[in-house]
Amino acid sequence: MSLVDSLTRRPLRLALGGLHRLLRAGWLVPRKRASGVHAVAVTPSSTIVLVKLRYAPGWRLPGGGRKEHEDAREAVLRELREEIGMTSHGEVQLVADLEESADFKRGTASLFIVRGVEYSPRWSWEVEAVTEAPIDGLPRSLPARTSRWLALVRPYL
C-alpha cells in the first residue's frame, strides 16, 4: 500500500460513508422504483470476485444501478468494467430477478453469473478493494443480502 493510499483511505471512507447516509435520508422521499444488477463474477480458476465499497461495510458482489431503458445484461457488464476493471468474460447467465428493498429504495435486482471473468483492478472513488475467494471459503464479513444471493446462485456454480 502506498503512503498516499494509506493517508487517504480512512478520511475518504469516512467522507463517502457520511455522504451515503445523507443520501439514504433523501431516499425517504417517494420516488419511482429503482432497477439494479449484481454479478457473481467467476474467474477462470473458479473463484468469486468480491468488492469492498468505501461507503459500506463488508465484502459484496459487484453491481449497481441500471439506467432507464438499459438492458440488464449490458448493465451488469458495464458495472463489472467500472468496479473491478473487467477485461474479458465468458458466458453471462441470468439467475433471478429479485424484488429488493435497500436503503429505503424498492426495486428489482437482476442477479447474474458471469463466467471466465478476467480483470485488472484500478483505483476508484467507489471501490476500496477487490478480492477473490472460493465459494467454500468466502470472507465472514458478507452482508446478509450478499449471503442470500450467493445461496441462490450456488446450485448454478
Accessible surface in RSA format (square Angstrom, percent):
REM  Atomic radii and reference values for relative SASA: ProtOr
REM  Chains: A
REM  Algorithm: Lee & Richards
REM  Probe-radius: 1.40
REM  Slices: 20
REM RES _ NUM      All-atoms   Total-Side   Main-Chain    Non-polar    All polar
REM                ABS   REL    ABS   REL    ABS   REL    ABS   REL    ABS   REL
RES MET A   1   158.64  82.2  68.97  45.6  89.66 213.5  77.74  66.1  80.90 107.2
RES SER A   2    68.70  58.0  52.03  69.4  16.67  38.4  53.55 114.0  15.15  21.2
RES LEU A   3   131.57  73.3 120.18  86.0  11.38  28.6 123.83  87.0   7.74  20.8
RES VAL A   4   108.17  71.2 106.80  96.7   1.37   3.3 107.95  93.8   0.23   0.6
RES ASP A   5    31.34  22.0  28.33  28.2   3.01   7.1  16.00  37.6  15.34  15.3
RES SER A   6    55.67  47.0  34.95  46.6  20.72  47.7  29.60  63.0  26.08  36.5
RES LEU A   7   118.42  66.0 103.76  74.2  14.66  36.9 106.23  74.6  12.19  32.8
RES THR A   8    60.01  42.7  58.17  59.0   1.84   4.4  52.79  70.9   7.22  10.9
RES ARG A   9    67.00  28.1  66.97  34.1   0.03   0.1  24.90  34.0  42.10  25.5
RES ARG A  10   161.20  67.7 159.07  81.1   2.13   5.1  61.50  84.1  99.70  60.4
RES PRO A  11    76.52  55.8  69.08  63.0   7.44  27.1  73.01  60.3   3.51  21.8
RES LEU A  12    26.96  15.0  23.60  16.9   3.36   8.4  26.27  18.5   0.69   1.8
RES ARG A  13    64.43  27.1  62.98  32.1   1.45   3.5  34.97  47.8  29.46  17.9
RES LEU A  14   100.50  56.0  92.43  66.1   8.07  20.3  94.46  66.3   6.04  16.3
RES ALA A  15    64.65  59.4  45.21  69.8  19.44  44.2  58.00  81.7   6.65  17.6
RES LEU A  16    35.91  20.0  34.55  24.7   1.36   3.4  34.55  24.3   1.36   3.6
RES GLY A  17     5.90   7.3   0.00   N/A   5.90   7.3   5.66  15.5   0.24   0.5
RES GLY A  18    25.88  31.9   0.00   N/A  25.88  31.9  22.98  63.0   2.90   6.5
RES LEU A  19    94.31  52.5  90.09  64.5   4.22  10.6  92.10  64.7   2.21   5.9
RES HIS A  20    29.98  16.4  27.81  19.3   2.17   5.6  20.87  21.5   9.10  10.6
RES ARG A  21   141.54  59.4 134.03  68.3   7.51  17.9  57.37  78.4  84.17  51.0
RES LEU A  22   129.97  72.4 121.14  86.7   8.84  22.2 124.97  87.8   5.00  13.5
RES LEU A  23    91.03  50.7  88.44  63.3   2.58   6.5  90.18  63.3   0.85   2.3
RES ARG A  24    82.51  34.6  82.51  42.1   0.00   0.0   3.82   5.2  78.70  47.7
RES ALA A  25    59.78  55.0  48.01  74.1  11.77  26.8  52.32  73.7   7.46  19.8
RES GLY A  26    37.86  46.7   0.00   N/A  37.86  46.7  33.51  92.0   4.35   9.7
RES TRP A  27    40.10  16.1  35.49  17.2   4.62  10.8  22.54  12.0  17.56  28.5
RES LEU A  28   117.22  65.3  92.20  66.0  25.02  62.9  94.77  66.6  22.45  60.4
RES VAL A  29    98.07  64.5  94.50  85.6   3.57   8.6  97.17  84.4   0.90   2.4
RES PRO A  30   128.01  93.3 100.09  91.2  27.92 101.5 111.99  92.5  16.02  99.6
RES ARG A  31   140.20  58.9 101.13  51.6  39.07  93.0  49.69  67.9  90.50  54.9
RES LYS A  32   151.59  74.0 129.34  79.4  22.25  53.0 116.12 104.5  35.46  37.8
RES ARG A  33   116.68  49.0  96.72  49.3  19.96  47.5  72.19  98.7  44.49  27.0
RES ALA A  34    40.82  37.5  31.12  48.0   9.70  22.1  38.54  54.3   2.29   6.1
RES SER A  35    47.91  40.5  39.08  52.2   8.82  20.3   9.01  19.2  38.90  54.5
RES GLY A  36    12.73  15.7   0.00   N/A  12.73  15.7  10.14  27.8   2.58   5.8
RES VAL A  37     0.00   0.0   0.00   0.0   0.00   0.0   0.00   0.0   0.00   0.0
RES HIS A  38    34.38  18.8  34.38  23.9   0.00   0.0  22.95  23.7  11.43  13.3
RES ALA A  39     0.12   0.1   0.12   0.2   0.00   0.0   0.12   0.2   0.00   0.0
RES VAL A  40     0.00   0.0   0.00   0.0   0.00   0.0   0.00   0.0   0.00   0.0
RES ALA A  41     0.00   0.0   0.00   0.0   0.00   0.0   0.00   0.0   0.00   0.0
RES VAL A  42    17.28  11.4  17.28  15.6   0.00   0.0  17.28  15.0   0.00   0.0
RES THR A  43     9.02   6.4   5.82   5.9   3.20   7.6   5.82   7.8   3.20   4.8
RES PRO A  44    90.82  66.2  54.38  49.6  36.44 132.5  63.33  52.3  27.48 170.8
RES SER A  45    84.55  71.4  55.44  74.0  29.11  67.0  55.77 118.8  28.77  40.3
RES SER A  46    81.21  68.6  68.09  90.9  13.12  30.2  33.17  70.6  48.04  67.3
RES THR A  47    25.94  18.4  25.94  26.3   0.00   0.0  25.94  34.8   0.00   0.0
RES ILE A  48     2.25   1.3   2.25   1.7   0.00   0.0   2.25   1.6   0.00   0.0
RES VAL A  49     0.00   0.0   0.00   0.0   0.00   0.0   0.00   0.0   0.00   0.0
RES LEU A  50     0.00   0.0   0.00   0.0   0.00   0.0   0.00   0.0   0.00   0.0
RES VAL A  51     0.84   0.5   0.84   0.8   0.00   0.0   0.84   0.7   0.00   0.0
RES LYS A  52    54.87  26.8  54.87  33.7   0.00   0.0   9.19   8.3  45.69  48.7
RES LEU A  53    19.45  10.8  19.45  13.9   0.00   0.0  19.45  13.7   0.00   0.0
RES ARG A  54     5.86   2.5   5.41   2.8   0.45   1.1   0.00   0.0   5.86   3.6
RES TYR A  55    59.93  28.0  47.81  27.2  12.13  31.6  31.46  23.6  28.47  35.1
RES ALA A  56     9.47   8.7   7.62  11.8   1.84   4.2   9.47  13.3   0.00   0.0
RES PRO A  57   104.20  75.9  99.83  91.0   4.37  15.9 103.37  85.3   0.83   5.2
RES GLY A  58    12.98  16.0   0.00   N/A  12.98  16.0   5.50  15.1   7.48  16.8
RES TRP A  59    35.30  14.2  35.30  17.1   0.00   0.0  21.96  11.7  13.34  21.6
RES ARG A  60    49.96  21.0  49.96  25.5   0.00   0.0   9.05  12.4  40.90  24.8
RES LEU A  61     7.27   4.0   0.19   0.1   7.07  17.8   0.19   0.1   7.07  19.0
RES PRO A  62     0.28   0.2   0.00   0.0   0.28   1.0   0.00   0.0   0.28   1.7
RES GLY A  63     8.56  10.6   0.00   N/A   8.56  10.6   0.23   0.6   8.33  18.7
RES GLY A  64    21.91  27.0   0.00   N/A  21.91  27.0  21.83  59.9   0.08   0.2
RES GLY A  65    49.05  60.5   0.00   N/A  49.05  60.5  34.64  95.1  14.41  32.3
RES ARG A  66    81.32  34.1  63.83  32.5  17.49  41.6   2.37   3.2  78.94  47.8
RES LYS A  67   127.58  62.2 117.88  72.3   9.70  23.1  85.51  77.0  42.07  44.8
RES GLU A  68   121.33  69.7  88.68  67.1  32.64  77.7  42.65  82.5  78.68  64.2
RES HIS A  69   175.70  96.0 125.93  87.5  49.77 127.3 101.80 104.9  73.90  86.0
RES GLU A  70    31.53  18.1  22.80  17.2   8.73  20.8  21.67  41.9   9.86   8.1
RES ASP A  71    80.68  56.5  69.11  68.8  11.57  27.4  31.19  73.4  49.49  49.4
RES ALA A  72    16.51  15.2  15.56  24.0   0.95   2.2  15.56  21.9   0.95   2.5
RES ARG A  73    99.50  41.8  98.42  50.2   1.08   2.6  39.57  54.1  59.92  36.3
RES GLU A  74    84.10  48.3  83.13  62.9   0.97   2.3  35.96  69.6  48.14  39.3
RES ALA A  75     0.00   0.0   0.00   0.0   0.00   0.0   0.00   0.0   0.00   0.0
RES VAL A  76     0.25   0.2   0.25   0.2   0.00   0.0   0.25   0.2   0.00   0.0
RES LEU A  77     7.46   4.2   7.46   5.3   0.00   0.0   7.46   5.2   0.00   0.0
RES ARG A  78    37.79  15.9  37.79  19.3   0.00   0.0  29.13  39.8   8.66   5.3
RES GLU A  79    12.64   7.3  12.64   9.6   0.00   0.0   0.27   0.5  12.37  10.1
RES LEU A  80     0.53   0.3   0.53   0.4   0.00   0.0   0.53   0.4   0.00   0.0
RES ARG A  81   106.17  44.6 105.96  54.0   0.21   0.5  47.03  64.3  59.13  35.8
RES GLU A  82    88.16  50.6  75.04  56.8  13.12  31.2  37.93  73.4  50.23  41.0
RES GLU A  83     9.36   5.4   3.82   2.9   5.54  13.2   2.12   4.1   7.24   5.9
RES ILE A  84     0.30   0.2   0.00   0.0   0.30   0.7   0.30   0.2   0.00   0.0
RES GLY A  85     3.75   4.6   0.00   N/A   3.75   4.6   1.18   3.2   2.56   5.7
RES MET A  86    14.00   7.3   3.44   2.3  10.57  25.2   3.44   2.9  10.57  14.0
RES THR A  87    97.96  69.7  61.21  62.1  36.75  87.6  58.58  78.7  39.38  59.5
RES SER A  88    52.20  44.1  45.25  60.4   6.95  16.0  44.19  94.1   8.01  11.2
RES HIS A  89    65.87  36.0  37.71  26.2  28.16  72.0  22.87  23.6  43.00  50.0
RES GLY A  90    36.25  44.7   0.00   N/A  36.25  44.7  31.56  86.6   4.68  10.5
RES GLU A  91   101.95  58.5  84.13  63.7  17.82  42.4  45.94  88.9  56.01  45.7
RES VAL A  92    24.84  16.3   0.60   0.5  24.24  58.4   0.60   0.5  24.24  65.7
RES GLN A  93    49.37  27.6  45.12  33.0   4.26  10.1  17.97  38.3  31.40  23.8
RES LEU A  94    90.00  50.1  65.76  47.0  24.24  60.9  65.76  46.2  24.24  65.2
RES VAL A  95    25.93  17.1   3.10   2.8  22.83  55.0   4.59   4.0  21.34  57.9
RES ALA A  96    23.84  21.9  15.99  24.7   7.86  17.9  23.84  33.6   0.00   0.0
RES ASP A  97    88.53  62.0  57.32  57.1  31.21  73.8  21.72  51.1  66.81  66.6
RES LEU A  98    32.56  18.1  30.30  21.7   2.26   5.7  32.56  22.9   0.00   0.0
RES GLU A  99   121.20  69.6  94.38  71.4  26.83  63.9  67.00 129.6  54.21  44.3
RES GLU A 100    29.43  16.9  20.97  15.9   8.47  20.2  13.53  26.2  15.90  13.0
RES SER A 101    80.16  67.7  50.44  67.3  29.71  68.4  29.94  63.7  50.22  70.4
RES ALA A 102    21.85  20.1  13.76  21.2   8.09  18.4  21.00  29.6   0.85   2.3
RES ASP A 103    47.57  33.3  34.06  33.9  13.50  31.9   3.95   9.3  43.62  43.5
RES PHE A 104   121.51  60.8  90.09  55.8  31.43  81.8  99.35  60.2  22.16  63.4
RES LYS A 105    68.12  33.2  63.43  38.9   4.69  11.2  25.07  22.6  43.05  45.9
RES ARG A 106   155.26  65.2 147.47  75.2   7.79  18.6  50.75  69.4 104.51  63.3
RES GLY A 107     6.67   8.2   0.00   N/A   6.67   8.2   4.52  12.4   2.15   4.8
RES THR A 108    42.46  30.2  38.73  39.3   3.73   8.9  23.05  31.0  19.41  29.3
RES ALA A 109     7.98   7.3   7.98  12.3   0.00   0.0   7.98  11.2   0.00   0.0
RES SER A 110     2.22   1.9   2.22   3.0   0.00   0.0   0.04   0.1   2.18   3.0
RES LEU A 111     1.73   1.0   1.56   1.1   0.17   0.4   1.73   1.2   0.00   0.0
RES PHE A 112     8.52   4.3   8.52   5.3   0.00   0.0   8.52   5.2   0.00   0.0
RES ILE A 113     0.07   0.0   0.00   0.0   0.07   0.2   0.00   0.0   0.07   0.2
RES VAL A 114     0.00   0.0   0.00   0.0   0.00   0.0   0.00   0.0   0.00   0.0
RES ARG A 115    65.47  27.5  65.47  33.4   0.00   0.0  34.45  47.1  31.03  18.8
RES GLY A 116    28.40  35.0   0.00   N/A  28.40  35.0  18.97  52.1   9.43  21.1
RES VAL A 117     0.81   0.5   0.00   0.0   0.81   1.9   0.00   0.0   0.81   2.2
RES GLU A 118    90.78  52.1  87.33  66.1   3.45   8.2  20.71  40.1  70.07  57.2
RES TYR A 119    48.17  22.5  21.59  12.3  26.57  69.1  12.73   9.6  35.44  43.7
RES SER A 120    68.78  58.1  62.09  82.9   6.69  15.4  29.01  61.8  39.77  55.7
RES PRO A 121    75.35  54.9  52.99  48.3  22.35  81.2  53.57  44.2  21.78 135.3
RES ARG A 122   144.88  60.8 120.61  61.5  24.27  57.8  70.02  95.7  74.87  45.4
RES TRP A 123   145.94  58.6 112.12  54.3  33.83  79.4 111.17  59.3  34.77  56.4
RES SER A 124    21.51  18.2  15.79  21.1   5.73  13.2  12.51  26.6   9.00  12.6
RES TRP A 125   164.51  66.0 161.39  78.1   3.11   7.3 137.17  73.1  27.34  44.3
RES GLU A 126    63.29  36.3  59.93  45.3   3.36   8.0  23.29  45.0  40.00  32.7
RES VAL A 127     9.29   6.1   4.29   3.9   5.00  12.0   4.29   3.7   5.00  13.6
RES GLU A 128    25.19  14.5  10.89   8.2  14.29  34.0   0.64   1.2  24.54  20.0
RES ALA A 129    31.76  29.2  24.06  37.1   7.70  17.5  31.76  44.7   0.00   0.0
RES VAL A 130    36.07  23.7   6.13   5.5  29.94  72.2   6.13   5.3  29.94  81.2
RES THR A 131    42.51  30.2  36.93  37.4   5.58  13.3  15.73  21.1  26.78  40.5
RES GLU A 132    75.43  43.3  51.87  39.2  23.56  56.1  16.03  31.0  59.40  48.5
RES ALA A 133     7.07   6.5   6.09   9.4   0.98   2.2   7.07  10.0   0.00   0.0
RES PRO A 134    73.04  53.2  72.90  66.5   0.14   0.5  73.04  60.3   0.00   0.0
RES ILE A 135    35.64  20.3  32.73  24.4   2.92   7.0  32.73  23.6   2.92   7.9
RES ASP A 136   123.14  86.3  85.14  84.7  38.00  89.9  40.50  95.3  82.65  82.4
RES GLY A 137    43.32  53.4   0.00   N/A  43.32  53.4  26.59  73.0  16.73  37.5
RES LEU A 138    40.82  22.7  18.55  13.3  22.27  56.0  18.55  13.0  22.27  59.9
RES PRO A 139    37.05  27.0  21.20  19.3  15.85  57.6  34.12  28.2   2.93  18.2
RES ARG A 140   241.91 101.6 206.04 105.0  35.86  85.4  86.26 117.9 155.65  94.3
RES SER A 141    58.86  49.7  45.58  60.8  13.29  30.6  50.72 108.0   8.14  11.4
RES LEU A 142    32.42  18.1  13.01   9.3  19.41  48.8  13.66   9.6  18.75  50.5
RES PRO A 143    30.42  22.2  18.12  16.5  12.30  44.7  30.02  24.8   0.41   2.5
RES ALA A 144    79.84  73.4  61.93  95.6  17.91  40.7  68.85  97.0  10.99  29.1
RES ARG A 145    68.92  28.9  66.63  34.0   2.28   5.4  13.06  17.9  55.85  33.9
RES THR A 146     4.86   3.5   4.86   4.9   0.00   0.0   0.00   0.0   4.86   7.3
RES SER A 147    51.64  43.6  43.85  58.5   7.79  17.9  33.15  70.6  18.48  25.9
RES ARG A 148   120.32  50.5 113.22  57.7   7.09  16.9  68.07  93.0  52.25  31.7
RES TRP A 149     8.66   3.5   8.66   4.2   0.00   0.0   8.66   4.6   0.00   0.0
RES LEU A 150     7.31   4.1   6.84   4.9   0.47   1.2   7.21   5.1   0.10   0.3
RES ALA A 151    66.92  61.5  50.22  77.5  16.70  38.0  54.66  77.0  12.26  32.5
RES LEU A 152    75.16  41.9  67.00  47.9   8.16  20.5  70.85  49.8   4.31  11.6
RES VAL A 153     0.00   0.0   0.00   0.0   0.00   0.0   0.00   0.0   0.00   0.0
RES ARG A 154   112.82  47.4 106.32  54.2   6.51  15.5  48.80  66.7  64.02  38.8
RES PRO A 155   110.05  80.2  68.36  62.3  41.69 151.5  81.19  67.0  28.86 179.3
RES TYR A 156   103.90  48.5  87.83  50.0  16.07  41.8  52.46  39.4  51.45  63.4
RES LEU A 157    76.39  42.5  19.00  13.6  57.38 144.3  41.55  29.2  34.84  93.8
END  Absolute sums over single chains surface
CHAIN  1 A     8958.6       7093.7       1864.9       5387.6       3571.0
END  Absolute sums over all chains
TOTAL          8958.6       7093.7       1864.9       5387.6       3571.0
